[in-house]
Amino acid sequence: MIAQLHSITKAMVKEAIEKVKNKKLNPYVSSILFQEMEEGDCLEMLHVGAYDDEKNV
């Protein structure tokens, strides 16, 4: 799942998928969905720094 800008339309995604299909064979292209979802609150978190610096839990 990847969030898209509100300005991206279903028609734009359909056109992009067709371009990809014409460029290269990819078995996963046909499984791409473009849909709106209404969910509750969510959190987006960014890890800063190396994972090696984290302490063991």
Chimera marker file (.cmm) of the C-alpha trace (Angstrom):
<marker_set name="trace">
<marker id="1" x="0.000" y="0.000" z="0.000" r="1" g="1" b="0" radius="0.5"/>
<marker id="2" x="1.417" y="3.353" z="-1.032" r="1" g="1" b="0" radius="0.5"/>
<marker id="3" x="-0.378" y="6.629" z="-0.358" r="1" g="1" b="0" radius="0.5"/>
<marker id="4" x="-0.924" y="8.792" z="-3.428" r="1" g="1" b="0" radius="0.5"/>
<marker id="5" x="-1.523" y="12.495" z="-3.848" r="1" g="1" b="0" radius="0.5"/>
<marker id="6" x="-5.172" y="13.501" z="-4.205" r="1" g="1" b="0" radius="0.5"/>
<marker id="7" x="-4.342" y="14.827" z="-7.668" r="1" g="1" b="0" radius="0.5"/>
<marker id="8" x="-3.549" y="11.298" z="-8.935" r="1" g="1" b="0" radius="0.5"/>
<marker id="9" x="-6.590" y="9.850" z="-10.686" r="1" g="1" b="0" radius="0.5"/>
<marker id="10" x="-7.609" y="6.302" z="-11.534" r="1" g="1" b="0" radius="0.5"/>
<marker id="11" x="-7.211" y="7.178" z="-15.230" r="1" g="1" b="0" radius="0.5"/>
<marker id="12" x="-3.610" y="8.297" z="-14.646" r="1" g="1" b="0" radius="0.5"/>
<marker id="13" x="-2.797" y="5.032" z="-12.894" r="1" g="1" b="0" radius="0.5"/>
<marker id="14" x="-4.459" y="3.000" z="-15.638" r="1" g="1" b="0" radius="0.5"/>
<marker id="15" x="-2.407" y="4.837" z="-18.273" r="1" g="1" b="0" radius="0.5"/>
<marker id="16" x="0.823" y="4.255" z="-16.327" r="1" g="1" b="0" radius="0.5"/>
<marker id="17" x="0.040" y="0.549" z="-15.967" r="1" g="1" b="0" radius="0.5"/>
<marker id="18" x="-0.517" y="0.255" z="-19.727" r="1" g="1" b="0" radius="0.5"/>
<marker id="19" x="2.842" y="1.920" z="-20.381" r="1" g="1" b="0" radius="0.5"/>
<marker id="20" x="4.568" y="-0.531" z="-18.049" r="1" g="1" b="0" radius="0.5"/>
<marker id="21" x="2.850" y="-3.488" z="-19.723" r="1" g="1" b="0" radius="0.5"/>
<marker id="22" x="4.115" y="-2.314" z="-23.116" r="1" g="1" b="0" radius="0.5"/>
<marker id="23" x="7.679" y="-1.796" z="-21.883" r="1" g="1" b="0" radius="0.5"/>
<marker id="24" x="8.444" y="-4.971" z="-19.997" r="1" g="1" b="0" radius="0.5"/>
<marker id="25" x="6.804" y="-8.243" z="-19.068" r="1" g="1" b="0" radius="0.5"/>
<marker id="26" x="6.029" y="-8.171" z="-15.357" r="1" g="1" b="0" radius="0.5"/>
<marker id="27" x="3.671" y="-10.762" z="-13.840" r="1" g="1" b="0" radius="0.5"/>
<marker id="28" x="2.772" y="-8.459" z="-10.937" r="1" g="1" b="0" radius="0.5"/>
<marker id="29" x="1.446" y="-5.531" z="-12.975" r="1" g="1" b="0" radius="0.5"/>
<marker id="30" x="-1.992" y="-7.105" z="-13.291" r="1" g="1" b="0" radius="0.5"/>
<marker id="31" x="-2.315" y="-7.232" z="-9.488" r="1" g="1" b="0" radius="0.5"/>
<marker id="32" x="-1.965" y="-3.457" z="-9.024" r="1" g="1" b="0" radius="0.5"/>
<marker id="33" x="-5.026" y="-1.854" z="-7.456" r="1" g="1" b="0" radius="0.5"/>
<marker id="34" x="-5.931" y="1.805" z="-7.174" r="1" g="1" b="0" radius="0.5"/>
<marker id="35" x="-8.575" y="2.366" z="-4.550" r="1" g="1" b="0" radius="0.5"/>
<marker id="36" x="-9.560" y="4.749" z="-1.801" r="1" g="1" b="0" radius="0.5"/>
<marker id="37" x="-9.574" y="3.565" z="1.758" r="1" g="1" b="0" radius="0.5"/>
<marker id="38" x="-11.105" y="5.283" z="4.716" r="1" g="1" b="0" radius="0.5"/>
<marker id="39" x="-9.352" y="4.256" z="7.876" r="1" g="1" b="0" radius="0.5"/>
<marker id="40" x="-8.912" y="5.709" z="11.306" r="1" g="1" b="0" radius="0.5"/>
<marker id="41" x="-5.918" y="7.625" z="12.556" r="1" g="1" b="0" radius="0.5"/>
<marker id="42" x="-2.499" y="6.450" z="11.460" r="1" g="1" b="0" radius="0.5"/>
<marker id="43" x="1.131" y="7.135" z="12.236" r="1" g="1" b="0" radius="0.5"/>
<marker id="44" x="4.045" y="7.536" z="9.870" r="1" g="1" b="0" radius="0.5"/>
<marker id="45" x="7.413" y="7.090" z="11.574" r="1" g="1" b="0" radius="0.5"/>
<marker id="46" x="10.931" y="7.649" z="10.280" r="1" g="1" b="0" radius="0.5"/>
<marker id="47" x="13.891" y="5.836" z="11.805" r="1" g="1" b="0" radius="0.5"/>
<marker id="48" x="16.935" y="8.106" z="11.951" r="1" g="1" b="0" radius="0.5"/>
<marker id="49" x="20.382" y="6.606" z="12.277" r="1" g="1" b="0" radius="0.5"/>
<marker id="50" x="21.875" y="3.172" z="11.847" r="1" g="1" b="0" radius="0.5"/>
<marker id="51" x="19.971" y="0.146" z="13.093" r="1" g="1" b="0" radius="0.5"/>
<marker id="52" x="23.271" y="-1.158" z="14.428" r="1" g="1" b="0" radius="0.5"/>
<marker id="53" x="23.211" y="1.654" z="17.007" r="1" g="1" b="0" radius="0.5"/>
<marker id="54" x="19.992" y="0.377" z="18.585" r="1" g="1" b="0" radius="0.5"/>
<marker id="55" x="20.225" y="-1.383" z="21.939" r="1" g="1" b="0" radius="0.5"/>
<marker id="56" x="19.013" y="-4.947" z="22.379" r="1" g="1" b="0" radius="0.5"/>
<marker id="57" x="15.593" y="-5.237" z="23.949" r="1" g="1" b="0" radius="0.5"/>
<link id1="1" id2="2" r="1" g="1" b="0" radius="0.2"/>
<link id1="2" id2="3" r="1" g="1" b="0" radius="0.2"/>
<link id1="3" id2="4" r="1" g="1" b="0" radius="0.2"/>
<link id1="4" id2="5" r="1" g="1" b="0" radius="0.2"/>
<link id1="5" id2="6" r="1" g="1" b="0" radius="0.2"/>
<link id1="6" id2="7" r="1" g="1" b="0" radius="0.2"/>
<link id1="7" id2="8" r="1" g="1" b="0" radius="0.2"/>
<link id1="8" id2="9" r="1" g="1" b="0" radius="0.2"/>
<link id1="9" id2="10" r="1" g="1" b="0" radius="0.2"/>
<link id1="10" id2="11" r="1" g="1" b="0" radius="0.2"/>
<link id1="11" id2="12" r="1" g="1" b="0" radius="0.2"/>
<link id1="12" id2="13" r="1" g="1" b="0" radius="0.2"/>
<link id1="13" id2="14" r="1" g="1" b="0" radius="0.2"/>
<link id1="14" id2="15" r="1" g="1" b="0" radius="0.2"/>
<link id1="15" id2="16" r="1" g="1" b="0" radius="0.2"/>
<link id1="16" id2="17" r="1" g="1" b="0" radius="0.2"/>
<link id1="17" id2="18" r="1" g="1" b="0" radius="0.2"/>
<link id1="18" id2="19" r="1" g="1" b="0" radius="0.2"/>
<link id1="19" id2="20" r="1" g="1" b="0" radius="0.2"/>
<link id1="20" id2="21" r="1" g="1" b="0" radius="0.2"/>
<link id1="21" id2="22" r="1" g="1" b="0" radius="0.2"/>
<link id1="22" id2="23" r="1" g="1" b="0" radius="0.2"/>
<link id1="23" id2="24" r="1" g="1" b="0" radius="0.2"/>
<link id1="24" id2="25" r="1" g="1" b="0" radius="0.2"/>
<link id1="25" id2="26" r="1" g="1" b="0" radius="0.2"/>
<link id1="26" id2="27" r="1" g="1" b="0" radius="0.2"/>
<link id1="27" id2="28" r="1" g="1" b="0" radius="0.2"/>
<link id1="28" id2="29" r="1" g="1" b="0" radius="0.2"/>
<link id1="29" id2="30" r="1" g="1" b="0" radius="0.2"/>
<link id1="30" id2="31" r="1" g="1" b="0" radius="0.2"/>
<link id1="31" id2="32" r="1" g="1" b="0" radius="0.2"/>
<link id1="32" id2="33" r="1" g="1" b="0" radius="0.2"/>
<link id1="33" id2="34" r="1" g="1" b="0" radius="0.2"/>
<link id1="34" id2="35" r="1" g="1" b="0" radius="0.2"/>
<link id1="35" id2="36" r="1" g="1" b="0" radius="0.2"/>
<link id1="36" id2="37" r="1" g="1" b="0" radius="0.2"/>
<link id1="37" id2="38" r="1" g="1" b="0" radius="0.2"/>
<link id1="38" id2="39" r="1" g="1" b="0" radius="0.2"/>
<link id1="39" id2="40" r="1" g="1" b="0" radius="0.2"/>
<link id1="40" id2="41" r="1" g="1" b="0" radius="0.2"/>
<link id1="41" id2="42" r="1" g="1" b="0" radius="0.2"/>
<link id1="42" id2="43" r="1" g="1" b="0" radius="0.2"/>
<link id1="43" id2="44" r="1" g="1" b="0" radius="0.2"/>
<link id1="44" id2="45" r="1" g="1" b="0" radius="0.2"/>
<link id1="45" id2="46" r="1" g="1" b="0" radius="0.2"/>
<link id1="46" id2="47" r="1" g="1" b="0" radius="0.2"/>
<link id1="47" id2="48" r="1" g="1" b="0" radius="0.2"/>
<link id1="48" id2="49" r="1" g="1" b="0" radius="0.2"/>
<link id1="49" id2="50" r="1" g="1" b="0" radius="0.2"/>
<link id1="50" id2="51" r="1" g="1" b="0" radius="0.2"/>
<link id1="51" id2="52" r="1" g="1" b="0" radius="0.2"/>
<link id1="52" id2="53" r="1" g="1" b="0" radius="0.2"/>
<link id1="53" id2="54" r="1" g="1" b="0" radius="0.2"/>
<link id1="54" id2="55" r="1" g="1" b="0" radius="0.2"/>
<link id1="55" id2="56" r="1" g="1" b="0" radius="0.2"/>
<link id1="56" id2="57" r="1" g="1" b="0" radius="0.2"/>
</marker_set>
